[in-house]
Amino acid sequence: MANFVITIDGPAASGKSTVARLLAERLGASFLDTGAMYRAVTLAAIEACVDMSDEEKLLSVLNNRKFQFTVREGRMAVCIDGVDVTERIRRQEVTANARYVASAARLREKLVEMQREFAAREKKIVTEGRDQGTVAFADANIKFYLIADAAERAKRRQIELRAKGSSENLEQIQKAIEERDKSDEDRAVGPLKPAEDAIVVDTTNLSIEEVVEKLFCFVEENA
């Protein structure tokens, strides 16, 4: 296990991925993007034309393909069977189907093992997800949980999507986010919730830079 682990959990579009990456950069730590892991398995399943609701088939994809996760210039680089898919896992189709992998108990268990294996190779990590402080790294040194109003999160996601050429309206995006929240909170394995010892940070009215600064100062004072 890494000598120092910081977890950042939270719902979709709360800013955790960007904050985690930037905080890791400031701390000289490795950034573990767990969402990239779930997306990688999802992409492999889609390309294999697997029924996304069939856990056995999804598990077969995970067990029979070679997934490699490394840090490249501060970001998580992803390869499947030696092929770089770092950009392909960000496709909208992958985003829409990742929930099937995230809600499959045996896949989550296997992916948590992979997350811990990643951490074991690093001296210091900042990891983000939905169950990092509660399941994957329950003994983490410092745990954060980011929240934000659904309306604000929808605005953030719309900006991201427009930059990629998508034209989804705000109402559709917010509805999707709220449905994802419910799905994440209600699942039996690794449900979305703050760890009992997590520091909850409301990012609704904060810029990314302000959130990073807030977390960085806390780490500096408590490390």
C-alpha positions as CSV (number, residue, x, y, z in Angstrom):
1,M,0.0,0.0,0.0
2,A,1.1,3.6,-0.6
3,N,2.7,5.3,2.3
4,F,0.1,8.1,2.1
5,V,-3.4,7.9,0.7
6,I,-5.9,10.7,0.2
7,T,-9.4,9.7,-1.0
8,I,-11.8,12.1,-2.7
9,D,-15.3,10.7,-3.2
10,G,-18.5,12.3,-4.3
11,P,-21.4,12.2,-6.9
12,A,-21.1,12.8,-10.6
13,A,-19.9,16.2,-11.7
14,S,-19.0,17.3,-8.1
15,G,-15.5,18.1,-9.5
16,K,-13.7,15.2,-7.8
17,S,-11.7,14.0,-10.8
18,T,-10.2,17.4,-11.7
19,V,-9.7,18.3,-8.1
20,A,-8.0,15.0,-7.4
21,R,-5.7,15.3,-10.4
22,L,-4.7,18.9,-9.5
23,L,-4.2,18.1,-5.8
24,A,-2.0,15.1,-6.7
25,E,0.1,17.4,-8.9
26,R,0.5,20.0,-6.1
27,L,1.5,17.2,-3.6
28,G,3.8,15.4,-5.9
29,A,1.5,12.3,-5.6
30,S,0.2,9.8,-8.2
31,F,-3.4,10.3,-9.3
32,L,-5.6,7.2,-9.3
33,D,-8.6,7.8,-11.6
34,T,-10.9,4.9,-10.6
35,G,-13.5,6.0,-13.1
36,A,-11.1,5.3,-15.9
37,M,-11.0,1.7,-14.7
38,Y,-14.7,1.2,-14.8
39,R,-14.8,2.9,-18.2
40,A,-12.1,0.7,-19.6
41,V,-14.1,-2.5,-18.7
42,T,-17.2,-0.9,-20.1
43,L,-15.5,0.0,-23.4
44,A,-14.1,-3.6,-23.7
45,A,-17.6,-5.0,-23.1
46,I,-19.2,-2.7,-25.6
47,E,-16.7,-3.5,-28.3
48,A,-17.2,-7.2,-27.6
49,C,-21.0,-6.7,-28.0
50,V,-21.6,-8.1,-24.6
51,D,-25.0,-7.8,-22.9
52,M,-24.3,-5.1,-20.3
53,S,-26.9,-6.5,-17.9
54,D,-25.2,-9.9,-17.8
55,E,-22.7,-9.9,-14.9
56,E,-21.2,-13.2,-15.9
57,K,-20.3,-12.0,-19.4
58,L,-19.0,-8.7,-18.0
59,L,-16.8,-10.6,-15.6
60,S,-15.5,-12.7,-18.5
61,V,-14.5,-9.6,-20.3
62,L,-12.6,-8.3,-17.2
63,N,-10.8,-11.7,-16.7
64,N,-9.9,-12.3,-20.3
65,R,-8.6,-9.0,-21.4
66,K,-5.4,-7.4,-20.3
67,F,-6.0,-4.0,-18.6
68,Q,-3.1,-1.7,-17.9
69,F,-3.3,1.5,-15.9
70,T,-0.4,3.9,-15.5
71,V,0.3,7.5,-14.7
72,R,1.3,9.6,-17.7
73,E,2.0,13.3,-17.3
74,G,-0.2,13.4,-14.2
75,R,-3.1,11.6,-15.8
76,M,-4.3,8.0,-15.9
77,A,-3.3,6.3,-19.1
78,V,-5.3,3.2,-20.1
79,C,-4.4,0.3,-22.3
80,I,-6.4,-2.8,-23.2
81,D,-4.4,-5.7,-24.7
82,G,-1.6,-3.2,-25.3
83,V,-3.7,-0.7,-27.2
84,D,-4.0,2.8,-25.8
85,V,-7.7,3.6,-25.2
86,T,-7.2,6.6,-22.9
87,E,-9.3,8.9,-25.2
88,R,-11.9,6.2,-26.3
89,I,-13.1,5.5,-22.7
90,R,-14.4,9.1,-22.6
91,R,-17.0,8.5,-25.3
92,Q,-20.6,9.2,-24.3
93,E,-21.6,5.6,-25.0
94,V,-19.1,4.5,-22.5
95,T,-20.3,7.0,-19.9
96,A,-23.9,5.9,-20.4
97,N,-23.1,2.2,-19.8
98,A,-20.5,2.4,-17.0
99,R,-23.2,2.0,-14.4
100,Y,-23.6,-1.7,-15.3
101,V,-20.0,-2.4,-14.4
102,A,-20.2,-0.2,-11.3
103,S,-23.3,-2.0,-10.0
104,A,-21.9,-5.6,-10.6
105,A,-20.6,-6.9,-7.2
106,R,-17.9,-9.2,-8.5
107,L,-16.6,-6.7,-10.9
108,R,-16.4,-4.0,-8.2
109,E,-14.5,-6.5,-6.0
110,K,-12.0,-7.2,-8.7
111,L,-11.5,-3.6,-9.6
112,V,-11.0,-2.6,-6.0
113,E,-8.2,-5.2,-5.9
114,M,-6.7,-3.6,-9.0
115,Q,-6.9,-0.2,-7.3
116,R,-5.0,-1.5,-4.3
117,E,-2.4,-3.0,-6.6
118,F,-1.9,0.3,-8.2
119,A,-1.5,2.0,-4.8
120,A,1.0,-0.6,-3.7
121,R,3.3,0.6,-6.5
122,E,3.2,4.2,-5.5
123,K,4.6,6.1,-2.5
124,K,1.8,8.6,-2.3
125,I,-1.6,8.7,-4.1
126,V,-4.7,10.8,-4.4
127,T,-7.6,8.6,-5.5
128,E,-11.1,9.6,-6.5
129,G,-14.4,7.7,-6.9
130,R,-17.5,6.8,-5.1
131,D,-16.3,4.3,-2.6
132,Q,-12.6,5.1,-2.1
133,G,-12.9,6.2,1.5
134,T,-15.5,3.6,2.5
135,V,-14.3,0.5,0.7
136,A,-11.1,0.6,-1.4
137,F,-9.0,2.6,1.1
138,A,-11.0,2.6,4.4
139,D,-7.7,3.2,6.3
140,A,-6.7,6.2,4.1
141,N,-4.8,9.0,5.8
142,I,-7.2,11.8,4.8
143,K,-10.6,11.4,3.3
144,F,-12.7,14.1,1.4
145,Y,-16.2,14.0,0.2
146,L,-17.2,16.6,-2.4
147,I,-20.8,17.7,-2.9
148,A,-22.6,20.3,-5.0
149,D,-26.2,21.1,-6.0
150,A,-27.6,19.0,-8.8
151,A,-28.3,22.1,-10.8
152,E,-24.7,23.4,-10.5
153,R,-23.4,19.9,-11.4
154,A,-25.6,19.9,-14.5
155,K,-24.2,23.2,-15.6
156,R,-20.6,21.9,-15.2
157,R,-21.4,18.8,-17.2
158,Q,-23.1,20.8,-20.0
159,I,-19.9,22.8,-20.4
160,E,-17.8,19.6,-20.6
161,L,-20.2,18.1,-23.2
162,R,-20.4,21.2,-25.3
163,A,-16.6,21.2,-25.5
164,K,-16.9,17.8,-27.0
165,G,-19.6,18.8,-29.5
166,S,-22.6,17.5,-27.6
167,S,-25.8,19.5,-27.6
168,E,-27.8,18.0,-24.7
169,N,-30.0,20.5,-22.9
170,L,-29.6,21.3,-19.2
171,E,-32.8,19.7,-18.1
172,Q,-31.7,16.3,-19.7
173,I,-28.3,16.5,-18.1
174,Q,-29.7,17.3,-14.6
175,K,-32.2,14.4,-14.9
176,A,-29.4,12.0,-15.9
177,I,-27.2,13.2,-13.0
178,E,-30.1,12.8,-10.5
179,E,-30.8,9.3,-11.8
180,R,-27.1,8.4,-11.5
181,D,-27.0,9.7,-7.9
182,K,-30.0,7.5,-7.0
183,S,-28.4,4.5,-8.7
184,D,-25.1,5.0,-6.9
185,E,-26.7,5.6,-3.5
186,D,-29.0,2.6,-3.8
187,R,-26.6,-0.1,-5.1
188,A,-25.9,-3.0,-2.7
189,V,-22.1,-2.9,-3.2
190,G,-20.0,0.2,-2.6
191,P,-22.9,2.6,-2.4
192,L,-22.2,6.3,-2.7
193,K,-21.9,7.8,0.8
194,P,-19.3,9.8,2.7
195,A,-17.0,7.8,5.1
196,E,-17.7,8.5,8.7
197,D,-14.4,10.3,9.0
198,A,-14.5,12.2,5.7
199,I,-14.3,15.9,5.4
200,V,-17.3,17.1,3.5
201,V,-16.7,20.0,1.1
202,D,-19.6,21.8,-0.7
203,T,-18.2,22.9,-4.1
204,T,-21.4,24.6,-5.4
205,N,-20.1,28.1,-5.1
206,L,-16.4,27.4,-5.4
207,S,-14.1,27.3,-8.4
208,I,-11.9,24.3,-9.1
209,E,-8.9,26.3,-8.0
210,E,-10.6,27.3,-4.7
211,V,-11.5,23.7,-3.9
212,V,-7.9,22.5,-4.6
213,E,-6.5,25.2,-2.4
214,K,-9.0,24.3,0.4
215,L,-8.0,20.7,0.3
216,F,-4.3,21.4,-0.1
217,C,-4.3,23.6,3.0
218,F,-6.1,20.9,5.0
219,V,-3.6,18.3,3.9
220,E,-0.6,20.5,4.7
221,E,-2.0,21.2,8.2
222,N,-2.9,17.6,9.0
223,A,-0.4,15.4,7.2
